[in-house]
Amino acid sequence: MAKILVNFQLSHGQDHFTQGNIVVDLAPGNSNLHDQVRHIIARQFNCPETIISITKLELNG
């Protein structure tokens, strides 16, 4: 398991965005890392995964 810093953006319409970051514990060797992270963010913020854009993933050793 590794701590991964994720910068993301939630789209609330054409020109409305919320930016944020979260630290998650994941195994970086797993496939579809972006999908796993989007699922975690959607659960935490109670929103659909389709409005989430991952802008940066950073592995924190």
Residue, then its C-alpha position, 0 to 999 in steps of 0.5 A: m500500500a502507498k499513500i497517493l496524493v490526488n488533486f481533483q476537480l468536480s464539475h458543477g456545470q459549464d463553468h463551475f468547478t470545485q478543486g480539491n485534494i485527498v490522500v488515499d491508501l492504494a496499491p499502486g500496482n493495481s489496474n485502473l488507478h484513476d477509476q479506483v480514485r474516482h470511486i473513492i472521491a465519489r463515495q466521500f463527496n456523495c457525487p457521481e464519478t462522471i463529474i470527477s476529473i483527476t488533475k494529478l496523482e503523486l506517490n508519497g513513498 
